[in-house]
């Protein structure tokens, strides 16, 4: 059974509401061992305020104590935390970050297998606190490279080349090097995380009304994006485009590809949220660990009204489980079948007896 850590997110938003709703379905514990990082007291407050059905949650001290067929809770937030529904506060920001710190530490030492984070907001923190993906990138990024946010639904995977940053900061990050790295990271993720053997990636243009040969509104496609696509192709990445975003999504061209690389956040997120409805989620590719989260935010405007949908959180759990299993299968399928001792002994020794058990190949 895969152990899934779930952080409670912003306690003034819809985090607890969607967590309690998702795991009130007892079938969830048939697929995994869920461990909530938060506060039993705050969970009880939300359940009572929203008039939700009772949910048995077992308090545990460490992740190793979690058992099957039950929901567990690690209390990592003090009882003095004040809940103020529908508004972010510095206290709620700090509570969300504390849960993330404890869960990330358990993830690092292997006490949990995957991490799902409920929605957060760091807008009122001083100094600003990192978002979960940013925090995890510093601890789990591969080879010092940046992570890659990927929006995921049943039929659509949209990676964001520049992430959720102010638009004036987008253009300086549209470089050949950055796009090559994003294409390679996306291709690897599609292979090992989603089980796609030869992924086809569509690349969106930066400028509007652009076709593969270039457009009249800018030359980034010709001078940066297309050369980056050719460079990535040398490393086994199959990419196509660049496509103008409006025609690409309006003409449903995304149905012909395994993934889409958007140049900036709104270019990919806006059509994704329209097409994915409430079941979309965000996956942080490029990490040595598995991290997912709902695609929506803390939704303060509806907090405490018992109208939030848990679909995105549930899908975030499901996808995290699938990716964890796919990674294990990919690792097994691509590992060197020859035992290291055979390779070392046979490298310069022609007298190795291949009939000996110790020197036999493991298939």
Helices and strands as residue ranges (DSSP letters): E 2-7, H 15-23, G 26-30, E 32-38, H 40-50, E 57-60, G 63-65, E 71-75, H 90-108, E 114-117, H 132-140, G 142-144, E 148-152, E 157-160, G 167-169, H 170-173, H 176-192, E 200-204, H 220-220, I 221-225, H 226-233, E 238-243, H 245-250, G 253-256, E 259-262, H 265-276, E 281-285, E 290-294, G 300-302, H 311-334, H 340-346, G 357-359
